[in-house]
Amino acid sequence: MDNYINVGKIVNSFGIKGEVKIISNFEYQERIFKSNFPLYIGPNKVKEEIKEHRVHKNNHLVLFKNYQNINEILKYKGQNIYIKRNDLELDRDEYLLSDLIGLNVFDNTQNIGVVIDYQNDLNNPLLLVKGVKKFYLPLNSNYLVKVDLENKKIETDKGSELII
């Protein structure tokens, strides 16, 4: 069974040569928006390979192989795009933000909550933790000590200070 990950949405066409404009806040954009990388489009996960990619005003402009004009790609407007998790080829110590949902958060040895959601602004993702109260844990911060996917926990230093 393939494990698909939603990485963005085709919001429009761009120009007349068949490029699509994609918005994405996926954390590994540099790995997927490149030549020959397969993307899967829409609910039926139609496979298309990237021929060319460029960035324009924080959007990804992608030209798929075998498409040469705007009329051929209009069918994809408004469709979500996906990748197969295995195509991402994460290293052993790498993870997706979605992998962190459900992990217990510890401050030293005290369990202070569980990750229930995340917000990814690409600069400093935030994990929404539900404990006694809900609070955000900045992923790129001095609070975070270790992410341990194997034992399903996140270790922090003074993470309890974030609970207001």
C-alpha positions as CSV (number, residue, x, y, z in Angstrom):
1,M,0.0,0.0,0.0
2,D,1.4,3.4,-1.0
3,N,1.5,6.1,1.7
4,Y,0.6,9.4,0.0
5,I,1.4,12.8,1.5
6,N,-0.4,16.0,0.6
7,V,2.2,18.5,-0.3
8,G,0.2,21.4,-1.9
9,K,-2.4,22.5,-4.3
10,I,-2.5,23.6,-7.9
11,V,-4.1,26.9,-7.8
12,N,-3.9,28.1,-11.4
13,S,-2.2,27.8,-14.7
14,F,0.7,30.2,-15.4
15,G,1.3,31.5,-18.9
16,I,0.3,29.6,-22.0
17,K,3.0,26.9,-22.2
18,G,1.4,24.6,-19.7
19,E,2.9,25.6,-16.4
20,V,0.9,25.2,-13.2
21,K,1.1,27.4,-10.1
22,I,1.4,25.4,-6.9
23,I,1.2,26.6,-3.3
24,S,2.9,24.5,-0.7
25,N,4.1,24.7,2.8
26,F,5.6,21.3,2.8
27,E,8.7,21.1,4.9
28,Y,10.9,19.4,2.3
29,Q,10.1,21.4,-0.8
30,E,13.6,21.4,-2.1
31,R,13.5,17.6,-2.4
32,I,10.3,17.3,-4.3
33,F,10.1,20.3,-6.6
34,K,12.8,19.2,-9.0
35,S,13.2,17.6,-12.5
36,N,12.0,14.0,-12.8
37,F,10.3,13.9,-9.4
38,P,6.8,12.2,-9.5
39,L,3.8,14.1,-8.2
40,Y,0.3,12.6,-7.9
41,I,-2.6,14.8,-8.7
42,G,-6.2,14.9,-7.5
43,P,-8.3,12.2,-5.8
44,N,-7.3,9.6,-8.3
45,K,-3.6,10.3,-7.8
46,V,-2.7,10.7,-11.5
47,K,1.1,10.4,-11.8
48,E,2.9,13.3,-13.5
49,E,6.7,13.9,-13.6
50,I,8.2,17.3,-13.3
51,K,10.0,18.5,-16.4
52,E,10.9,22.0,-15.2
53,H,10.5,23.9,-11.9
54,R,11.0,27.5,-10.8
55,V,9.9,29.7,-8.0
56,H,7.9,32.9,-8.6
57,K,6.5,35.1,-5.8
58,N,6.7,32.2,-3.2
59,N,4.8,29.9,-5.5
60,H,6.2,26.9,-7.4
61,L,5.8,27.0,-11.2
62,V,5.9,23.5,-12.6
63,L,5.9,22.2,-16.1
64,F,5.0,18.5,-16.3
65,K,6.5,16.2,-18.9
66,N,4.3,15.7,-22.0
67,Y,2.4,19.0,-21.6
68,Q,3.0,21.9,-23.9
69,N,0.1,24.3,-23.6
70,I,-2.4,25.8,-21.1
71,N,-5.4,23.8,-22.4
72,E,-3.8,20.5,-21.5
73,I,-3.3,21.3,-17.8
74,L,-6.5,23.2,-17.0
75,K,-8.0,19.9,-15.8
76,Y,-5.6,20.0,-12.8
77,K,-6.6,23.5,-11.6
78,G,-7.8,23.3,-8.0
79,Q,-6.4,19.8,-7.4
80,N,-4.3,18.7,-4.4
81,I,-0.9,17.3,-5.2
82,Y,0.7,14.3,-3.4
83,I,3.9,12.5,-3.2
84,K,4.6,8.9,-2.1
85,R,6.4,8.9,1.2
86,N,9.0,6.4,-0.1
87,D,10.0,8.8,-2.9
88,L,11.0,11.4,-0.3
89,E,13.9,9.2,1.0
90,L,14.2,10.6,4.5
91,D,17.3,9.8,6.5
92,R,17.0,7.9,9.7
93,D,17.0,11.1,11.9
94,E,14.6,13.0,9.6
95,Y,10.8,13.1,10.0
96,L,7.7,14.9,8.7
97,L,5.8,17.2,11.0
98,S,2.8,14.9,10.6
99,D,4.9,12.1,12.2
100,L,5.0,14.1,15.4
101,I,1.2,14.0,16.0
102,G,0.4,11.7,18.9
103,L,3.9,11.9,20.5
104,N,4.1,12.6,24.2
105,V,6.0,15.7,25.2
106,F,8.2,15.6,28.3
107,D,9.9,18.3,30.3
108,N,12.8,16.4,31.8
109,T,10.8,13.4,33.1
110,Q,7.4,15.0,33.5
111,N,4.8,14.4,30.8
112,I,3.4,17.8,29.9
113,G,1.1,16.8,27.0
114,V,0.7,15.2,23.6
115,V,1.2,16.7,20.2
116,I,-2.3,17.1,18.6
117,D,-1.5,19.4,15.6
118,Y,1.2,21.6,14.0
119,Q,1.5,24.8,12.1
120,N,4.2,25.1,9.4
121,D,5.2,28.5,8.4
122,L,8.5,27.1,7.0
123,N,10.6,29.4,9.3
124,N,9.7,28.0,12.6
125,P,7.1,25.3,12.8
126,L,4.9,25.1,15.9
127,L,3.6,22.0,17.5
128,L,0.3,22.3,19.3
129,V,0.5,20.4,22.5
130,K,-2.5,19.4,24.7
131,G,-1.8,18.9,28.3
132,V,-3.4,20.6,31.3
133,K,-3.8,23.5,28.8
134,K,-3.0,23.8,25.1
135,F,0.2,25.5,24.2
136,Y,2.6,25.8,21.2
137,L,6.1,24.3,21.2
138,P,8.4,26.0,18.7
139,L,10.2,23.2,16.8
140,N,13.3,25.2,16.1
141,S,14.0,26.4,19.6
142,N,16.2,26.0,22.7
143,Y,13.2,24.2,24.3
144,L,13.4,21.2,22.1
145,V,16.1,18.7,23.2
146,K,15.2,15.5,21.2
147,V,12.6,13.9,19.0
148,D,12.4,10.2,19.6
149,L,10.0,8.6,17.1
150,E,10.9,5.1,18.1
151,N,9.7,5.7,21.7
152,K,7.0,8.1,20.6
153,K,8.2,11.1,22.7
154,I,9.6,14.6,22.5
155,E,12.0,15.8,25.1
156,T,12.2,19.4,26.1
157,D,14.2,21.6,28.4
158,K,11.9,24.0,30.3
159,G,9.0,23.2,28.0
160,S,6.6,23.6,30.9
161,E,7.4,27.4,30.8
162,L,5.4,27.6,27.6
163,I,2.2,26.6,29.4
164,I,0.4,29.8,30.3
